[in-house]
Amino acid sequence: MKIDTTLRALADPTRLRIMRLLAHMELAVGELAQVLGQSQPRVSRHVRILCDAGLAERRKEGSWVFLRSAVGEHRAPPLGAAAATLLSVAERDDASFAARCGEDRRHLAAIRSAREASAQAYFARHAAEWDTLRSLHLSDELVEAALGQALADDLGALLDVGTGTGRIAQLFAPQARHVTGFDKSPEMLRLARARLQGLAPEQLELVQGDFTALPFGTGQFDTLLFHQVLHYAQAPELVLAEAARVTRPGGRVAVIDFAAHDREELRSQHAHARLGFSDEQMLALLSDAGFAAAPPLALPGKPLTVKIWIGTRSAMPHNSNARQAALA
């Protein structure tokens, strides 16, 4: 990084606003355009300047481009870290800039809430056919068998995040001391309750809520499962930070999801927020949350490949303030 390039990149009010948004979460360029009230080509020009200066990084996903800060804690060069500190201080001490940044974040929250409401409507419409929809992508039996081998026998207190119809909770209940099925959709939980009615009441709990704010105590679970769930997350780093919080030291998280792909219809027709994950993305997400990741397992399908990533809870999350920062 060079000081003159850095200062030129920051010498624009729109780019300052972009950097403060990126300090809290990764964003699609289209989201930035909506928040800023500017055309996408204009926002893309600002993005190019920030990326050329080393202040931001692009990540292409299908036809969407996501942007993240390149000057975050732990990985920024000294000049980048100084720029990030300057912007943070500016928002704290400059009242007008703080007001503008706060309004941007409120606008972003409204945009994302609308998208989540749309996704929830989709879940409600398709709750009864959820298992069928999953089977269109890859044989569940093959994935479940591979997951069972990877997890081995004793799952202890199991949390199935995004339990849906309860299929995964039912499958792994014999290996668990206690099963908690968690989902945001009441329709899904009704189906899960019907499927899991054979379990003893003391072995099962079904809980409704949001995976960005798990209503459980710290270190409560031995095993967490995210089976074809994380691609619905607008902020997967926040979800995994919460997962780390509720996992005991030495406990495990298993993320079963698609490898990165370009099937845009899954976003436009099936409410996917992410078109899968690359190994690099997922391993970074797990590490940042405080999980030591094992080598991923790939299960090629037609046309999509399913990946199984397993992490062991090692320490407090590196970004333990991720939830507060994302909600600020």
N, C-alpha and C positions, 0 to 999 in steps of 0.2 A: 504494500500500500504506500502511496505517496501523499504527502500533506496537501499539495496543491490540488491533486485530483479529488481527494476526500472533501476538501472544503468547497470545491466547485460543485460536487455532487450534492452537498447539503445546502447549497445556496439557493434553495427554492422552497417555498412554503408547502407545496404539494408533496415533495419528496420527504420533507420533515415529517409530515403526517403519515406517509407510508411507512417510514422507519419506526415510528411509535406503534403503529398497528402491528408491524412484524415483530416488535419486541415481545408481543404477547402470544402470537400464534402464526402458523403457516397459513397463507391465504391464496386463493385462486385470483388470478389477475382480474377475472370478471367480477369477483366480489369487491376488489379494490375499486373498480370502476363504479360500481353501484354506490359504495360508501362515499366516494369522493365526488360523485355527481358529474363525472367526466366521461368522455368517450373512451372505449377500450384502446383504440390506437394511441390516444394521447397518454393514457396511463402506461401503455407499453413502452412509450418513449422514456418516461420517467424511470420505469423499471430497468430499461437498458442502461441508463446512466448510472443507477445505483449498482447494478451488477458489474459494469465495467470498472467501477471504483472499488470493487471488492466489498461493498457494504451489504449486498444482498446476493442470494443465489436462486437460480431458477431450477425447477424440476418439472419436466413434461410428463403428463399422464393422459394418454389418449389425445384428444383435441384440446384439453385444458392445460394451462401452465400454472403451476403453483410457485409461490415465492416465499422464501424464508430469510430471516436475518442471517447474515454471515458474521455478525459481531456479537454473538451471544456469549454468555458466561462460559468459561472453561476452554473455549476454542478460538477466541479472537486474538489476532496479533495486537501488540500494545496500542498502536494507533487506532485500530478498530475498537478496542475496548474503551479507549479514551473518548471516541466519538459516541459510543453507546452511553457512556456515563454523562457526557455533555447533554445529550437529548433527554436523559432521565432527569437531570437537574433542571433543565429548561422547563420541562413540564411541571416540575414541583414549584419553581420560582416565578415563572411567567404566567400570570393569571389568564391572559387571553389565549395563549398557546394551550394551556391546560384545559380550558373550556372547549376549544376546538377539538382536542384529542379525545376528551370525554364524550363529546357529541358523536365523533366518528365511531367510537366503540359502541355507543348505544345504537347507532344506525346499523352497525354490523350485527349486533345481537338480534335486532329486529329481522334482518334479512335471514339470518340463520334460523331463527324461530319459525319463520314462515316455511323454510325448507323442511325443518323437522316436522312441522304439522302436516306437510304434504306426505312425508315419509310415513307418519303415523296413520294417515288416511289409507295409504297403500297397504300397510300391515293389516288394518282392520278389514279391508276388502278381501284380502287374500289369506286370512288366517287359516281357513279350513283346508286350503290347498298348499300350505307351506312346504310340507314334505315333498309333494309332487314337484313344486318349483325347484327345490334343491336338487332333485334327482335329474333335472334336465342338464345339469352341468357335469356331474361326475357321480359314479356309483357311490352312494353313501356307505354301502357295506365295505367297500375297499378302504375308504378313508377311516371308517370306524375301527376296522381291524388293525390298521397301521397305528392309529392313535392308541388303541388298547395295548399294543406291544410296546409302544414308546413310553407309556405311563406306568407299566407294570401293575402290581396288584393293589397295594394299599394306598388309597386316595385320601383317607382321613375325612376331615370336614370339607366337603366339595361344594363349590359355588359355580353353578352353570349360568354364566352371564348371557342374556339373550336366549333364554331357554326355549322360546317359541312354543312348539307343541309338546315339549317335554321329552322328545325322542332321545337326546343325548343323556339327559338326567336319568331316564329309565334304563338306558344301556349300561351306565356306569354305577348305578345305585348299589349293585352287589359288591362292588369294590370299595364302597365308601361307608364310613361310620354314620354320616349324616349328609343329606343332600338339600341344598338350597337352590331352588329355581328362581331366577330373577329375570324380569322382563318389564318393558315399559308399557306393553299393550295388554289391556284387560282381556281382550278377545283371545290373545295367545295364552294367557294364564288360565282362562276357563278351559281351553283345550288341554293344556298341560295337566290341570287338576283331574280331568276325566281320564287321561292316559295313565296318571301315576296313582290312581285311587287304590291300587293293590299294595302300595307301600304302607308300612305302619306309620301312623300319625306322628310318632316321636322321631321317625327317621326323615321326615320330609317337611320342608317349609317352602311356600311360594310367596314371593315378595314382589310388589310392583314398585318401580322407580326408574331413575335415570342412571345410566352407567358412568356418567361424569360426576356423580355424587352418590356413591354407594352408601346406603343407610346401615352400615355395619361397623363394628368396632375394629380397632387396629389389631392386626395379627390374628384375626378370627378364623381364617381358613388355611387349610393345608394345600388345597389344589383349586385352581381357578381355570375354567374352560371358556374360551371365546370361539365357539364353533360357527364359522361363517357369519360373524357379527361385526368385527372391527371395521369392515369396509363401509359400514353405515355411519361411522364416527366422523364428524366434522373435524374433531381435534383428537386423533388417536393417542397423542402424547398425554393428554389429560386423562383419558380413559385408563391408560396403563399406569399412570401415576396413582390413580385411585386403586387399581388392582394391587399395586405394590403395597399400598397402605394397609389393605385388609389381609395380606398374605403374611403368614408367620415367617421368620427367618428360617431358611432351609426349605420352605414351601415352594411349590411350582406353579407356573402359569403355562398353559398351552394355548397357542393361537393357531387355529386352523382356518386358513383363508386362501384366496386365490393369489397365485403369483401375478406380478404386474402384467397387464394385458391392455388391449385397445378396443374392447367390446363396448362401444359407446351406448348401446341399447340398455346395458345394465344400469347405467346412470340415468338415462332419460326415461326408461320404462319401468325400472325396478328399484328406484330410489337409492342406488349405491352412491355414496359420497366419494369413494375411492375406487379406482379401477385396479384392485389388487395392491400388492406390496412387493417391492424388490427385496432380496435378502439384505442388501445394504440398509434400506430404510428400516426394515423390521429389527435387525440387530441393533441399530442405533436407538430405536424406540425402546427396546427392552433394556439396553445398557443404561440409558438415561433414566429409566424408571427404577433401576436398582436390581435388575435381573441379570444373572450370568447365563448367557444363551448357549445351548448345545448346537452342534451343526444341524441345519435344517434338513427336513426330509421332503423330497419332491415326489408327487404322485401325478405323473402326466396324464392328461385327459384330452378329450376332443370336444371343443377346442381349448379348454382351459386346464391349466395345471393347478392342482391344490398343493399347498405347502403346509407343513406342520413345523411350527417353531416352538420350542420349549425352553423356558428360562427358569432358573432357580434363584429364589430371593436371597440376595447376598447381604445387603445393607440397606440403610435408609436411602430413598431415591436421591440421586444426584441433584435433581431439580425438585426438591421437596416442596417448593413453593409454586409448582406448576399450576395447581388448581387456582390458587389465589391470583396468580398473574393472568391466567386466561380469563378469569371472571372480572378482573379489575375494570 
